[in-house]
Amino acid sequence: MSVALGAEAPPFELPAVDGQSHSLDSYAGYEVLVLVQSCNHCPYVQAWEGRLSAIAVDYADRGVRVVAVNSNDADSYPEDSFEEMQKRSRERGFAFDYLYDEPQAVARALASERTPEVFVYDRDRRLRYHGAIDDSRDETAVSQQYLRDALEALLAGHDPPVAETPPVGCTMKWRG
């Protein structure tokens, strides 16, 4: 069961690949907060991470902050460890914050099912869009840019044209 539209963003304080700790309050100055359930090993995440970085860059000066959160079990998936997150972020030059949710608290609060899975929060930190980044893993076949459309609508003071889509990607890798 996924989190309902209109739900408040969950509080968090997590280590990031930049060596800092980031909390929900760290992003208080932004009009829109995009939380993306992510990881390193999933081929779907890998297919979309360039587009996600481009979105982070394109909207950075418009009051939008993109934050990827890796909650996967690194014991079972060592490539999702914090050290590997730091390495991948450096190698790929991620334009978004990349946080490590080792206790899986954020993933549980969001009822995350997939990686990547997008949660867009407005100024009041209410969920306004949930689902996929766009409609195709293949960048050349994209016809609907759900995340960009939601951001444009929210920044213009409107409801996203599509508020929910099924997240597409790998399943969350839960502990135990």
DAZI-V6362 format. One line per field, one symbol per residue. ss: DSSP state (~ for helix, > for strand, _ for the rest). phi: phi as a letter, one per 20 degrees, with the letter a starting at -180 (. if undefined). burial: + if it has 9 or more other C-alpha atoms within 8 Angstrom, else -. Layout:
ss->???
phi->???
burial->???
This chain:
ss->_______>____>>>>____>>>~~~~____>>>>>>>____~~~~~~~~~~~~~~~~~~~~_>>>>>>>_______~~~_~~~~~~~~~~~____>>>>____~~~~~~___>>_>>>>>____>>>>>>_______~~~____~~~~~~~~~~________>_____>>_____
phi->.efegnfffffbbcfcfendddcgffdgeefcddecfbaeefffggfefffffffgffdgedndcdcecddffffecgfefffffffffffemgedfcdddgfmffgffelfdccebdcddegemdfdbbqefbebfegfdfdcdgfffffgfffendfgfcebcffcqfffdefl
burial->----+---+----++++----+++--+--+++++++++++++-+++++---+++++--++--++++++++++++--+-+++--+++-++------+++++++-++++-+++++++++++++++-+++++++++++-+----+--+++++++++++---++--+---++++-+----
